[in-house]
Amino acid sequence: MPKKTYTDEFKTDAVNYYYDSGLSINTTAKKLGVSVSALRKWIKLSKKDGSVITRGSGNYSSDKDKEIVRLKRQLRDAEGAIEVLKKAISILG
């Protein structure tokens, strides 16, 4: 099977998605359909060359950004709870 190649734009978008989503590397890679090792490599390279600006945990440029991250986290948690409930209904129903 031939090795998949990705454009630089895709790699940058994948790294940005990882940072913006707040998801784990494993979950992000699965959602994007790439290997975990590839995503890790892209993240490492982006930190090295500075192509993606990252902020430390809890270090937000404004209260608005902090609120956005909090709401994304809350949405992700709610979506996870919905998935659990759907599975429980299918098992019990």
CORJOKA-V674874 format. One record per run of one state. SS is the DSSP state (alpha for helix, beta for strand, coil for the rest). FROM is the first residue (numbers start at 0). LEN is the number of residues. If there is no record, write none. Layout:
SS_FROM_LEN ; SS_FROM_LEN
This chain:
coil_0_7 ; alpha_7_14 ; coil_21_3 ; alpha_24_8 ; coil_32_3 ; alpha_35_14 ; coil_49_13 ; alpha_62_30 ; coil_92_1
